[in-house]
Amino acid sequence: MPSRRSFLIGLGACGVFANLTLPAFAAGAVPGRATAVTQVFGDGLRFVAIAVHLSDEISAEALSAADFSVEGRTVTAVYPATAPDPDARAASGEYVIVALSPEDAAASLKVEEPVAAKPDMSEGKPHWAAGDPNVSGVTWAEPSATVVTPAGNIDTTAVSNLVVDRFEQRVWNDPETGDTLPYNLFIPSDYDPAKSYPLVNFMHDAGATSEDPLMTLKQGLGAISWASPGDQSARPAFVLAPQFAEIVADDDNNTSSMLDTTINLIKALTEEYSIDPDRLYTTGQSGGGMLSMAMNIKYPDFFAASFLVACQWGPELVAPMAGNRLFIVTSQDDSGAFPGQNADTEALEAAGATVARAIWDGTWNEDQYQFAFDDLVAEGARINYVSFAAGTVIPEGASTEGAAGHRNTWRLAYSIEPIRRWLLRTDL
């Protein structure tokens, strides 16, 4: 009888094949299937672990990371778990988690494809022409696997997308505007209708415009961060992530009817669930931030607070939101949003707003962000405006061309926990 069992896991969706070698398990603990585990980071979906399901429990003492390898990947840990989830670690369990470095080149599941044509303006509003494929220019591969063992082949199609799988995919048919809007909704795990909950509305950038309802969830942390186990444990909330198939807010300060459709959807959700209409929050990156600004201008009393990332709007239009609670983040490497928000915040001050400003470093650690945050909010302003210092948001060795400073702003912004906490505060 062999002392080791070898598994060949082929990630067909990515065109990558990985050899996973496992030691002999304790008697009766026979491998049955493998689940690819993915996690969303600031720059999108990555393949971070393999969960091997056994027919019986195995203990941590029976496992050694040195006995496991995955071709082309770095194994960082191996341990038992009670579910195909790296956070389900236990002293023993029916799953073995093979943790893989998210920094491996092969970890990213992003697939770049040609970008569709510019939006058709023939109907007087920005929208994508029918039939335009893959508006975003990006898709996200889902790994599938074939496991080969001495006992035969096991076809593995199971994929566990951490947090993403907790969102429900729905469609809103707005009787007022006539629009149809696909959306993702996260419902707190211990939802109790007798309690009252806040709702965070995240709206994606123009680059994620797509008919794929999961695009907004997989492309970054804008929606995922609020639904993470840590955030939900500290601050239970509904999370709404609409998926737009058209450009809803453009660079000329135009908006489509989807603005009102989204507002109407939020109103409908407050009637369907125990969501506090006084604790509605909006956030968005780039075009989604622009749409959040446009919503605040049209409905200045609708949202309790807004988190605006890498965006701007016509400074001559922003006066209605001068009394709103806003947290604004841009990068000095962003040739659009940085000067745009400089002008916007000056216009807001002219309309009576109080604005606290700070320059942060995109390379700081959690403690440094917390200290800087505390200093900023201590000023007591209704509007906090942070700009990342030039050269600090783009990862070392990454391209600085094009909109790198723009995109990397939101890669970092939603990872800063004090800002997420600030958005849902009721004592400000």
C-alpha positions in Angstrom: 0.0 0.0 0.0 1.5 3.4 -0.9 2.6 5.7 1.8 1.5 8.8 -0.1 -1.4 9.6 -2.2 -0.9 12.0 -5.1 -3.5 14.3 -6.5 -3.4 16.2 -9.8 -5.6 19.3 -9.6 -6.1 20.9 -12.9 -7.4 24.5 -12.8 -9.1 24.3 -16.2 -10.7 27.7 -16.0 -7.3 29.4 -15.6 -5.4 27.1 -17.9 -3.2 26.2 -14.8 -2.5 22.7 -13.5 -1.3 22.1 -10.0 0.1 18.9 -8.5 -1.1 18.4 -4.9 0.6 15.7 -3.0 -1.0 14.4 0.3 0.4 12.0 2.8 -1.5 8.8 3.8 -4.4 9.7 6.1 -5.4 8.0 9.2 -7.4 4.8 8.6 -10.8 5.6 7.2 -10.0 9.2 6.3 -10.3 8.8 2.5 -10.2 11.9 0.3 -13.5 12.4 -1.4 -13.4 15.8 -3.2 -11.4 19.0 -3.4 -12.9 22.5 -3.3 -11.1 25.5 -4.7 -11.3 28.5 -2.3 -11.3 32.0 -3.6 -11.1 35.3 -1.7 -11.6 38.9 -2.9 -8.7 41.4 -2.4 -8.4 45.0 -3.2 -7.5 44.2 -6.8 -10.0 41.4 -7.2 -10.5 37.6 -6.9 -7.6 35.3 -6.0 -7.3 31.5 -5.5 -6.1 31.2 -1.9 -6.6 27.6 -0.8 -7.7 24.0 -1.6 -10.1 22.3 0.9 -9.8 18.5 0.7 -12.9 16.7 2.0 -12.2 13.5 3.9 -14.6 10.6 4.8 -13.6 11.0 8.4 -11.9 13.5 10.7 -8.2 14.0 10.8 -6.2 15.7 13.6 -3.7 18.5 13.3 -1.0 16.2 14.6 -1.4 14.0 11.6 -0.6 16.8 9.2 2.6 18.6 8.1 2.9 21.4 5.6 6.1 19.8 4.4 4.0 16.8 3.1 1.9 19.0 0.8 2.8 20.8 -2.4 1.0 22.5 -5.2 2.8 23.0 -8.5 3.4 26.6 -9.3 2.1 27.8 -5.8 3.5 28.4 -2.4 1.9 26.4 0.4 1.8 28.6 3.5 0.0 26.2 5.9 -1.9 23.0 6.1 -4.5 22.3 8.9 -7.8 20.6 9.6 -11.1 22.5 9.4 -14.8 21.8 9.9 -15.8 23.4 6.6 -14.2 24.3 3.2 -13.2 27.7 4.7 -9.8 28.7 5.9 -11.5 30.5 8.9 -13.0 27.1 10.0 -9.7 25.9 11.4 -10.0 23.3 14.2 -8.0 20.8 16.1 -9.6 18.1 14.0 -12.0 18.1 11.1 -13.2 16.4 7.9 -11.5 19.0 5.8 -7.8 19.6 5.2 -7.1 23.2 4.2 -4.1 23.7 2.0 -3.5 27.4 2.3 -1.8 29.0 -0.7 0.0 32.4 -0.9 -2.2 35.1 -2.3 0.9 36.8 -3.5 1.8 34.0 -6.0 1.6 35.2 -9.6 -0.9 32.4 -10.3 -3.2 33.4 -7.5 -5.1 36.1 -9.4 -8.1 34.8 -11.3 -8.4 38.0 -13.4 -8.7 37.4 -17.1 -8.2 40.5 -19.3 -10.2 40.7 -22.5 -10.8 43.4 -25.2 -12.9 46.3 -24.0 -16.2 46.9 -25.7 -16.9 50.1 -27.7 -17.7 53.4 -26.0 -21.2 53.9 -24.8 -24.0 54.8 -27.3 -25.4 58.2 -26.6 -28.2 58.1 -29.2 -31.0 58.0 -26.6 -29.7 61.0 -24.8 -28.2 59.1 -21.9 -25.1 57.0 -21.6 -25.7 53.3 -22.1 -24.0 50.3 -23.7 -25.4 49.2 -27.0 -27.3 45.9 -26.9 -25.0 43.0 -27.6 -21.7 44.6 -26.6 -19.8 41.8 -25.1 -17.8 42.1 -21.9 -18.1 45.8 -21.3 -15.6 45.8 -18.5 -12.8 44.1 -20.4 -12.2 41.8 -17.4 -13.7 38.5 -16.4 -13.0 36.3 -13.4 -12.1 32.7 -13.9 -13.6 30.1 -11.5 -11.2 27.2 -10.9 -12.4 23.7 -11.5 -10.4 20.7 -10.6 -9.8 17.0 -11.6 -8.4 15.0 -8.7 -6.4 11.9 -9.6 -5.8 9.3 -6.8 -4.6 5.7 -6.8 -8.2 4.8 -6.4 -9.3 6.7 -9.5 -10.2 10.2 -10.8 -12.5 12.6 -8.9 -14.0 15.4 -10.9 -14.1 18.5 -8.7 -16.4 21.3 -9.6 -16.9 22.7 -6.2 -15.8 26.3 -5.6 -16.1 28.2 -2.4 -16.0 32.0 -2.9 -15.5 33.5 0.5 -18.1 36.2 1.4 -19.2 36.4 -2.3 -21.3 33.3 -1.9 -23.2 34.9 1.0 -24.7 37.5 -1.3 -28.1 36.8 -2.9 -28.5 37.7 -6.6 -31.8 39.4 -7.4 -33.5 41.6 -9.9 -35.4 44.8 -9.2 -38.1 45.8 -11.7 -38.9 49.5 -10.9 -42.6 50.3 -11.5 -41.7 54.0 -11.5 -38.8 54.2 -14.0 -39.5 51.0 -15.9 -35.9 50.0 -15.4 -34.7 46.5 -14.6 -31.7 46.4 -12.2 -29.8 43.2 -11.2 -28.4 43.5 -7.7 -26.6 41.6 -5.0 -27.9 41.7 -1.4 -26.1 40.6 1.7 -28.5 39.8 4.6 -26.9 39.6 8.1 -26.6 35.9 9.1 -28.5 36.4 12.3 -31.1 38.7 10.8 -33.9 39.4 13.3 -36.9 41.3 12.0 -37.5 42.6 15.6 -34.2 44.5 15.3 -33.3 47.5 13.1 -30.3 47.4 10.8 -28.3 49.8 8.7 -27.8 49.3 4.9 -24.6 50.1 3.0 -25.1 50.7 -0.8 -21.9 50.1 -2.8 -21.8 51.2 -6.5 -19.0 50.0 -8.8 -16.8 52.0 -11.2 -17.5 52.3 -15.0 -14.9 49.6 -15.7 -17.1 47.0 -14.0 -20.1 47.8 -16.1 -21.4 44.4 -17.1 -24.3 42.1 -17.4 -22.5 39.7 -15.0 -24.2 40.3 -11.7 -21.1 39.1 -9.8 -18.7 41.5 -11.4 -19.2 44.2 -8.7 -18.5 41.6 -6.0 -15.4 40.0 -7.5 -13.5 43.1 -8.7 -12.5 44.5 -5.3 -13.4 45.2 -1.7 -16.1 47.9 -2.2 -19.0 45.6 -1.3 -17.1 42.7 0.2 -15.5 44.6 3.1 -18.8 45.5 4.7 -20.0 41.9 4.5 -16.8 40.3 5.9 -17.1 38.2 9.1 -15.1 40.8 11.1 -17.2 43.8 10.0 -20.5 41.9 10.4 -19.5 40.8 13.9 -18.7 44.4 14.9 -21.4 46.1 12.8 -24.2 43.9 11.4 -25.6 45.5 8.3 -27.3 44.8 5.0 -25.0 45.3 2.0 -26.4 46.2 -1.4 -24.3 46.0 -4.6 -26.2 46.9 -7.8 -24.8 45.6 -11.0 -25.2 48.2 -13.8 -25.1 47.3 -17.4 -24.9 50.9 -18.5 -22.9 54.0 -17.5 -25.1 55.7 -14.9 -22.9 58.8 -14.2 -20.6 60.2 -16.8 -17.7 62.7 -16.8 -20.0 65.5 -18.0 -22.2 65.3 -14.9 -25.0 63.4 -16.6 -26.9 60.6 -15.0 -29.3 58.0 -16.3 -32.7 56.9 -14.9 -30.8 54.2 -13.0 -30.0 56.8 -10.3 -33.7 56.9 -9.3 -34.1 53.2 -9.9 -31.4 52.5 -7.3 -33.0 55.0 -4.8 -36.3 53.3 -5.4 -34.7 49.9 -4.8 -33.3 51.0 -1.5 -36.7 52.3 -0.4 -38.3 49.0 -1.4 -35.7 47.1 0.7 -36.5 49.2 3.8 -40.1 48.0 3.4 -39.1 44.3 2.8 -36.7 44.1 5.7 -36.2 45.8 9.1 -33.8 48.4 7.7 -33.6 51.7 9.4 -34.4 54.5 6.9 -32.3 56.8 9.0 -29.2 54.6 8.7 -28.8 54.3 4.9 -25.3 54.8 3.6 -23.8 55.0 0.2 -20.3 54.5 -1.2 -18.7 54.0 -4.5 -15.4 54.2 -6.4 -14.8 56.3 -9.5 -18.2 56.3 -11.4 -19.9 54.8 -8.4 -18.6 57.6 -6.3 -19.8 60.1 -8.8 -23.2 58.5 -8.7 -23.2 58.7 -4.9 -22.5 62.4 -5.2 -25.2 62.9 -7.8 -27.6 61.0 -5.4 -26.6 63.3 -2.5 -27.2 66.3 -4.6 -30.6 65.2 -5.8 -31.7 63.7 -2.5 -29.5 65.4 0.2 -31.5 64.0 3.1 -31.6 60.4 1.9 -28.2 59.0 3.1 -26.9 59.4 6.7 -23.3 59.4 5.4 -21.3 58.7 2.3 -17.8 57.3 1.5 -16.6 58.7 -1.8 -13.5 57.1 -3.4 -11.6 58.4 -6.4 -14.4 60.5 -7.8 -15.5 64.1 -8.5 -18.5 66.0 -9.7 -19.1 69.5 -11.2 -18.1 71.9 -8.3 -20.9 74.3 -9.4 -23.4 71.5 -8.6 -22.3 70.3 -5.2 -23.8 72.9 -2.9 -26.9 70.8 -1.9 -24.6 68.3 -0.2 -22.8 70.9 2.0 -24.5 69.7 5.1 -23.9 66.0 4.5 -21.5 63.7 6.4 -18.8 62.8 3.8 -15.5 60.9 3.8 -13.6 61.6 0.6 -10.4 59.7 -0.5 -8.4 60.4 -3.6 -4.7 60.0 -4.7 -2.4 62.8 -5.7 -1.5 60.5 -8.6 -5.1 60.7 -9.9 -5.2 63.4 -12.6 -9.0 63.6 -12.5 -10.3 62.9 -9.0 -7.6 64.8 -7.1 -8.0 68.2 -8.7 -11.7 67.5 -9.0 -12.2 67.0 -5.3 -10.0 69.9 -4.5 -12.5 72.0 -6.4 -15.5 70.2 -5.0 -14.4 70.6 -1.3 -13.6 74.3 -1.9 -17.1 74.7 -3.4 -18.6 72.9 -0.4 -16.8 75.2 2.0 -18.1 78.2 0.1 -21.6 76.8 0.6 -21.0 76.6 4.4 -19.5 73.1 4.9 -16.7 72.3 7.3 -13.9 70.3 5.7 -10.9 68.6 7.5 -8.0 67.7 5.2 -5.1 65.3 5.5 -2.4 63.7 3.4 -1.9 60.0 4.1 0.6 57.5 2.9 -0.6 54.4 1.0 2.1 52.3 2.4 1.1 52.7 6.1 0.1 49.8 8.3 -3.1 49.5 10.2 -1.9 51.3 13.3 -0.6 54.3 11.3 -4.0 54.6 9.5 -5.7 54.5 12.8 -3.6 57.3 14.3 -4.0 59.4 11.2 -7.8 58.8 11.3 -8.0 59.8 14.9 -6.2 63.0 14.3 -8.4 63.9 11.3 -11.8 63.2 12.9 -10.8 65.0 16.0 -11.2 68.2 14.0 -15.0 67.6 14.2 -15.7 68.5 10.5 -18.7 67.1 8.7 -16.6 66.4 5.7 -13.2 64.6 5.9 -11.0 64.8 2.8 -7.9 62.5 2.5 -5.5 62.5 -0.4 -2.9 59.8 -0.6 0.6 61.3 -1.2 2.0 61.0 -4.7 3.8 57.7 -5.4 2.3 55.8 -2.4 -0.7 54.0 -3.8 0.9 52.1 -6.7 2.6 48.8 -5.6 6.3 48.7 -6.0 7.2 47.4 -9.4 3.7 47.9 -10.8 3.0 50.1 -13.8 2.4 53.8 -13.2 0.9 54.3 -16.6 -2.7 55.4 -17.5 -5.1 55.4 -14.6 -2.9 53.4 -12.2 -3.1 56.1 -9.5 -6.9 56.2 -9.9 -7.5 52.4 -9.7 -5.1 51.8 -6.9 -6.9 54.4 -4.7 -9.9 52.0 -4.3 -7.6 49.0 -4.0 -6.5 50.6 -0.7 -9.5 52.7 0.4 -11.9 50.0 1.3 -9.2 48.1 3.3 -8.9 51.0 5.9 -11.1 49.8 8.7 -11.5 53.1 10.6 -13.2 54.6 7.6 -15.6 51.7 7.4 -16.4 52.1 11.1 -16.8 55.9 10.7 -19.4 55.5 7.9 -21.8 53.5 10.2 -21.4 55.7 13.3 -24.5 57.2 14.7 -22.9 59.6 17.2 -21.5 62.1 14.7 
